């Protein structure tokens, strides 16, 4: 029994010595704990970049925003574009995409401020002026809209979409001759006259609208949308347009052949790039729509 107690006492002494050795260890001492601390110190100070979090690039936020946008998740898209701007405050593309979504969701005041900030960074970007003008168009602020579209065309005279939007703003101010010139600068002749018909109708000038539809049909008898619009006008308005000698009766539509269906002028959706500098071909073109032209 006494021998067993002696063996147990020897074990306790050894364990106590080990514990005391561990507790007293310092960064400069030896022993298991000191070696562990030295190893940890080397790990912390090592240049292992793979283990360190890296900042998310603005392009990543932009790509995420476009993905959400394509899926119709506009709230999420807005969040991603705002993060892209936070990561790169001079990202014109992020401002532009953000403005587009704000327009689509009807947040026009915030869209205006977004484009104003973008223009403060890039004052020579024509599509930004066009898009800001489009915000004003949706609020029927025709003077403001016209000024922005004119500025866009001052920078880029071949900016088709700005020509179309300016034509609409001018028409709403009863400046119809100027409006026609800008429609003709961007559209095929039949579509230019068809759009003028829509503009005259929006101003309750039905005789002038009839004349424009007749002019469109004179150029392109296959423009079925113009014929339908003409048939919906009061008969006396169409007769008066013909009596004035400003248009001739259109020939019967062929039984077969291509049919062009222009779109109403106010149904445009935001686009992702500025309009091409080239004009549409002389064949029938869909009617212009008032729209922004972001990249």
Helices and strands as residue ranges (DSSP letters): H 2-23, H 32-44, G 49-51, H 58-70, H 74-87, H 92-104, H 108-121, H 126-137, H 142-155, H 160-171, H 176-186, H 189-202, H 206-219, H 224-232, H 235-243
